[in-house]
């Protein structure tokens, strides 16, 4: 069994390595065109992901968008992540030759404001736009960014991704053993990137997300209260000309009323609200195939899921 698993992992790694080499060799536009063609094939062939994408878009927008418009957005979700994937693979090239031609920034004064305090802060991100390229851009600014990431089951592919992040200038902290690394980084005055837009097994609460209750990690809110650090929402979206715009938003702060659970819930809801508004601006750039509303209030939670 272990031998078969090892063989599968090695084959998968070789496949990923092939695409990495190919997309770093091809001109960017050629690589994006190829990736988008493959994405359309995957959209047609993968009933599970296609149906989940359409179903979740319908849950969020069914009362305001037609079925044909939702299907159009669903196709563009796959096209978008084909583009974002190519650009994530090409990060070392952009890092060497400069990112300024590819990325513009908006409302950077919010980032400069929290960084100037020199007490650490949380960068609130999501699986939106191109979060890997965004991390590389922040890393290029020499802010000593740390990011919390879930390790992949394939150790060789996981190492490939972690090494790429560390080389790009942002330090990977493995989810599951992240608490000490995150607290140390924040206490040392460094930013920590955290993504809260997926239903995971981390401790969470149910907050409103597109009008539905969604189980959402409380890590950013808990850390903000425990360490008195701000939360800075940040996002990077792909524009029609295939360049990106990074945007910072007003910092969020923990408000201590003496009721810790209520305060954590309130701040987590604010975090969710900000990212919902970001996604609404560019709905084709979020991972609608993810089972975001899988858990619901009343479902039995495992001990480590409880807050």
N, C-alpha and C positions, 0 to 999 in steps of 0.2 A: 504493500500500500504506500509506504513512504517512498519507495523507488519510483512508483508510477506518478506520485505527486511531484517528486523532484523532476522527472522527465517533463511533465506538463508545464512546470514552472520554467524550465530551461527553454522549452519551445516558445512559450509566451514571451519570455525575455528576448529571444532572438527575433521574434516578430516585431516587438516594440523597438528594438535596436535598429532594425531595418528601416522602419518609418522615420526614426530620428535621423539617421544618416541621410535618407532620401530628402526629407524636408529641409535639412540644413544645406543640402547640395543644390537643389532646384532653386531658381529665382522665386522670390516670395509670391508673386502673382500666379505663377505657374503652379506652385505648391498649393495655394489656396483654391485654385480652380479644380485641381485633382481631388483635393480633400472634400470639396463641396459636391463633386460628382459621386464620390464614395458615400457621402452623407445622405444623398438622395436615395441611393441604393439601400442603405441601412434603414432609412425611414420607411421605405416600401416593404422591406423584408422583415423588419423587427416589429411584429404585431404588439408584443408586450410593451415596449417603450413608446411606440406610436400611440397606442390606446391610452396608456397612462398620461402621456403628454396632453392629448386631447381632452381626456376626462378631467384633469386638474385645471386646465385652462377654462373648461366649461364651469367648473366649480367656482372659479374666481371671477370669470367675466361673462358667464352665461346670460346674466340679466341685462347686459349692456352691449354685447357683441353677437353677431349672427353666427350660425354654425359654420358657414363658409369662411368667415373672417377668422374664426378660431382655428380651423384647419390650415389656413394660410399661415397664421402665426406659428402653429405647430411645426410646419415644414421649415420655417425660418429659424426655429429653435435649433434644429439639427444643422442647418447651414451655418448658423452663427458659431456653434461650438466646433465645427470643422475649421473655421477661420481662426478662432481663438486657440485651438489646439496647435495649428501650424505655428502661430506666433509664439506660443509658449515653448514649443520645441526650439524655436530660433532665438530664444533669449540670449544665449552666449554671443550670437552674431550681433544683435542689437547692442549688447553691453560693450562689445569691442568697438563698434563703429558709431556709437551714439544713439540715444533714443529720442532726441529732440525732434527729428523729422517725423517720428511716428506718434509721439505723445505730446499733448498739450495739457496744461493744468489749470484748474479753476478753483477759486476761493482757497488758495494756499495759505492765506493769512490765518486760517483756523489751525492748520498744521503747525505753522510757525509759532502761533500763540501757545499751544500746549507743549511744544518742544522747548520753548524758552523757559518754562517753569522748572525744567530739569528734575522732575520727580517721577517720570514715567507716565505712560498713558496707554490706554487700550485703543487699538485701531479696529473698529467694528466693520467687518466686511461680510460678504456673502458669496455664494456660488453664482456670481453674476458677472457679465462682461468678460473680463480676462483678469482674474484675481492673481494668477501667477505672474503675469507681466506687471501688474500693479505692485506686487511685492518686490519685484526686481527694480522697479523705478524708485520705490521708497528706499530700498537697500542702496541704490546708487547715490542717494542723498547722504549716505554715511550716518544714518540715524541708529545703526545697530538694531535693526528691526528683528524681533523674534516672532515666529509664527507657530501656532499649534496646528498640527496636521495628524490625521488618522493614518496609521501605518497600513500598507497594503499587505495582503496575505502572501504575495509573492515577494520574497526577500530581495531578489536581484532587481526587480523593477522598483521596489521601494527604495533601495539604495541608489538607484539611478536618479530618482526624483529628489531624494534628500540631498545627494551630492550636487545636483543642479541648483537647488535652492541655496545651499551654503556657498557655492561658487558665485552665484549671482549677488550675494551680499546680504541675504536674510537667513537667519539661523533657525533651523527646524527644531521644534520641540515636539516629541511624540506624544499624541493624546493617549491617555491611560496612565501615564507617569509624568504628567505635565505640571502638576501643582507646584512642586518645588522650583522647577525651572522658570515658570511664569512669575512666581512671587519674587524670586531672586532678580530676574530681569527688571521687573517694575521697581523694586527697591533700589536698583542700581541706576534708575533714571532712564531705562530703555523703553521703547514702545513694544507692545505685544499685539500681534494681529490675531483676531479670533473671529470665526465664522459661526453665526448662530441660526442660520436659515434652514437647517435640516433637522429631521426627527431622528435623533441618535439616542444612545443609551446613557448619555451623560445626564447628570441631575438637571431637572427642568421643571417648568410650570406651564400651564395652559394659558396662552394669551390669544387675542384675536389676530388673525392673519388672513386678509382678504375675506373678512366676515365669517370665518370659520375658526374654531378652536384648534390651535396647533401647539404641540408639545415643544417647548423652546428652551434651550440651555440657559441656565442662570449664571454661568461662570462669570461673564463680564460684569453683571450687576453685583454679584457677591464680592468680586475683587475691588470694584469701584467703592463699595461701602467699607470694606475691610482696610484698604490701603489709602483711601481718600484720593483716588486718581480719576481723571476724567475719561470719558468714552468718546472717541472721535469717529463718527461714521465717515466712511470713505468708499468710493466706488469708481470703476473705470469702465466706460461703455465704448463700444465700437461705433464709429460714425460711417455714413454712407460712402465716404471716400476711402474707407479701409484704414483710417488713422483712428487713434483713440483719444478720448478726453477723460482725464482723471479729475474727480471733483471731491472736495472736502465739504463737510457740513458742520453746522454749529455743534460744539461739544455738548454731551449729555452728562449730568452730574447726579450722584446719589443724594437723595433727600432723606435725611434721618428724622423720622417722626417718633422713633422709639419702638415701632412695630416692625421688626426686621423682615418678617415674611411679606407683609404688605408693601414695604419699601422695595424689596427685591422684585416683587411682582410688578409694581408700578414702573420701575426702571426697565425691566425686561419688556414690558408692553411698549414703552417709548422706543426702545431699540427696534422692536418688530415693526412699529409704525413707520419709522424712518426708512427701513429697508423695503417695506411694502410700497412706499411712495417712489423709491428709486426704481423698483421693478415695474411699476405702472408706467413709467416714462418710456421704458424699452422692454416690453414683456417678452420679446423674442430672445432676450439675452439672459434668461434665468433657466435653471434646470427643472423644468416642469415634469420631467420623467421621474423625478424623485418622489417617493411616497411621503410627502410632507405632512399629510393629515392621517397617517396610519394609526397612531395612538389617539384615543379620544377620552375625554373625562369619563370616569367610571370603569375604564379598562384596568385590569390588574397590572400593577407595575412591579418589576423586580426591585429588590431592596436598593440596589445601586442607582436605580432610576429615580428614587424618591428624594424629595427635597426636605 
